[in-house]
Amino acid sequence: MARIVLLKDGQSFPYELTNFPARIGRHPDCDVQVDSNMVSRFHAQLVNVRNKILLEDLSSGNGSFLNGRQLETNKPVTLRHNDRIKLGPIKFRYEDDSHDSSIESGITEGVDLNDGTSSTIMGSAVARGFGVFEVRPEEKLRGILKINQSLAGLIEVSSIAPKILDTLFEVFPQADRGAILIKDPIPKKFIPIAQKQRAEGVDESVRLSRTVLERVINDKTGILSADASSDARFSASESISSLTIHSMMLVPMLDMEGEVFGVISLDTQNPMKRFTEEDLELLLAVANQSAHSYENVRLLQSHVDKQKQDKEMKIASGVQKALLPEKMPNVAGYRFFASYDAAQAVGGDYFDCFMIGSRKVCISFGDVAGKGVPGALIMSRIASVVQNTMSFTDDVQVAIQRINSHMCHNMVEGRFVTYILGVIDLDTNRITMANAGHMSPLIRKANGEVEEFNQATIGIPIGIIDGYPYEVVEREIAVGEMFVLITDGVDEAMDPDGNLYTKEVVREFVAVGSPDPEVLGRALLADVRIHANGRDQNDDITIMTFGRLL
């Protein structure tokens, strides 16, 4: 049985392939329907030709990719077990139950993995790390120097493997064909990333034995066959003999921890220039140095990528802060304060406070499910939606419905926003407020008592059900009253022992704190920091306070 597996949000969704052609796309008539505007209505299809499953692109807008290579339109390509398929941003994995190998080539051309039933391997040697010079030390040193010279200055991983093969063809003049396989961390399979043949016009494929490859990887052993054409473990029917391969070597590439992350294969078709055990020792030494260089470039590239990512995140943080108000409204008789501290470079908490006309103030406060970049993207979206909506209406009932409807449209599954929207009428000193799944604001009265809104008035978060009937409450803001809004990064802040700050502590702090909204807001944030006692912040912390002074 064959299937394709949709990979989404860390989960797998299998689709068994029983009827062909099986079309993939956005259209409801597709056998595998995906929800993405980047995927065409009929994007690609799977066809069965003589019991082989092929993938065909159907003139899609954004192309179909197999193991990172874009397919030509209307030219089907045979799929193999664990092949990776990408249609726009949507990723699939192809699975074939008839295939039981634990190691895959990972592409549909280039390297075949075959098998046999017996072995006539002529020699082997254990890979023992970097700098081993027991056999032909001068040759090993010369090979290592050639590798260092050829790889000097390279900073891209993709450039390393072809250079290694070029150098190996200098070190081993009898080599006719070579390949390098690297472990793909996602499917955890070894896939070929570079191949080379000395003569033009010959079969570019490199045939490898699955059994021998497994031994090289599992035992960290270099393998030599002095006569591969008659070696059952290498041959596996006609694949080797048809190419008249007379000698082969396979050696592992070890990382700094001594684990196999790659394999190098060399073969020769000349029966007079077969590889020897000394050649195997030499290839192991050169492979070890190649692995060292490969790891260094990979680490350098990771460092460069990390620096680039840090720079981009710094820019993103600046963009997000620009979405928040630079200053709070300056209104006679009222004071407004807010603080925002993201747990990461960017966060999913949100607040806004701005004038509607000259006599009304909008209070907008929310917490996106999730933090980091996904939360920040949704945060930026709701910030724009609120500003746009409130420019057309100051009616909280109308506004909350429009905001929810917009956020429900194309909302990412599992992402929602707990949200509070309020409008203060400065002429009547009354506030109209709707609560969409957020914890109730704490209302401190002039005498120090603290109350909350009725829990029955709290609806579901924004972005879940379009058309949900949110309840709107209205009350007067008396002189000396103050509202305190927080996200769960406040009450769920942890100390080094894992103890939470808790909503009860917030309530007690508000009850005995300063009657000035700004003073109390800053003091509450400081108290949360004291409670954390140096423990890293595990969620975004946002506090908003506002009150009527006279």
C-alpha positions, 0 to 999 in steps of 0.5 A: 500500500502506498500513501502520501503523508501531509506534514502540518504543524508537527503532525502527520495526516496520511492519505492512502492511495487507492484510486488513480489519478489522485489529484492534489489541490485546493478544489473540493473535487481533489482527492487530497484537498489542501487549504492554502492560497499558494496551492493551485486548484488542481496543483498536481496528481499522482498516477499509477504506471505499471505499479509505479507511482509517479508525481505530475505537476498540472501547470501549477502556479507555484510549481511542484518540488520533489526532494528540492527539485522543481518538476517540469509541467506534465512530465511525471516523475517516479516516486520512491519511499520517503521522497519529499514533496512540496506544493507551494508551502505544503509539504508531503512525504511519500510512503511505500509499504513494500519498501522496508529499507532503513536507508534511502537515496532520497531522490529518484535518480542518481544513486541506486541502493541494491542488495545481495545475499552473500559477501565477498568483501576483500577488506575493511578498516575502521574509521577512527577520527581525524589525523590517523597516519598508520599506513602510507603517512606521506600519502595521507598527509599529501591527500589531507593537504590537497583537501585543505587547499581545495576547500580553503575559503569555502563558506557554503556547505553546498560547495564542499561536496563537489570540491571533495570529489574533485580532490579525491579524483586527484588523490585516486587517479584510478577512480572512475566514479564517485558519490557523497551521501549526507544524512538528512536530519528531517527524514533521517535518511542518507541522500546523495548531494554530489556525484562525479564521473571521470569520463563523459558519456557514461552512465552517471548513476552510482550503484550502492549496496544497501547492506554494505551501506548499512554496515559502513554507517552502523559499524563506522567501517570503511569497506573495500571490494577488489572485484565488485563485479563478482561481489554479491553484496555489491552487485545485486543482479545486473546493476554492478556487472552491467557497468563493469565496475571492478573495484569499489570503496565506501567510507564513512564521514564522522562528525566531531562526536564520532557519529556518521553524517556522510558516506563517500563512494569511489569505484573504478572500471579498470580491472588493472587498477583496482583499489587496495587496502592501502587505498582504503586506509588513504581514503579513510584519512582523506575522508576524515579530513573532508568531514572535518572541513565539512563540519567547520563550514557547516558550523560557520554557515550556521553561525552566519545564518544565526547572525542574519536571523538575529539581525532580522529579529532585531528589525522585526522587534523594532517593527512590532514596537512601532505598532504599539502607541508611542505615548498614551492619550493626555486627557484632563482628569484621566491617566493612562499607562502601559508596559510591554515586555516580550519573552523573545525578540518579538511577542504575541501580546498587544495593546493600544490606546488612542483617541476617537475624535476629541471626546472618546478614548479606545482601549484595546488589549489582547493576548495571542495564543502563542509567542515568538514570530507566529504570535507577533504576526497575528498581533500585527494583524489584529493591531491593523484590524482594530485601527481600521475598524475603529476609524469607522465606528465607536460602537463597541458592539459593532466593532467587536463583531467586525474585528472577530469576523476579520480575524476569523477569515484565514485564521491559522488553526490553533491560533486565537486572541483573548481580547478586550475592547473598550470605549470611554466617553469623556463627557459621561465618564462611562466605559463600554466594554466587550471581553473576548475570552480574556481575564477580567480587568481588575477595578480598584475603587476609591476605597481600595476595594477590588472588583471584576466584571461578571464572568458570564459576560466573557465570551470566547476568544477572537478568531474562533467563531465568526458571528459570535454574539459578544455581550457588551457591558457599560458602567460609570468610572467614578472618581478615584477608580482605576482599571488594571489589565494584564496578560497571563505573563504577569500572573503566571510569572515563575520564580526559580522554584517554579512558583507562580505569581498568581492572580490573587497576588496581583489582586492584593497588590492592586488593592494596597498599591498606589492610586496613581495608574502609572505608579501602580503599573510600574510597581506591579511590573517591578514586583513581578521581576522581584518574584522571578528572581532572575528566572528567564521570562517564559511569556510576554508580560503586558500591563495596562492601567488607567483611571479617573483622577477627578 
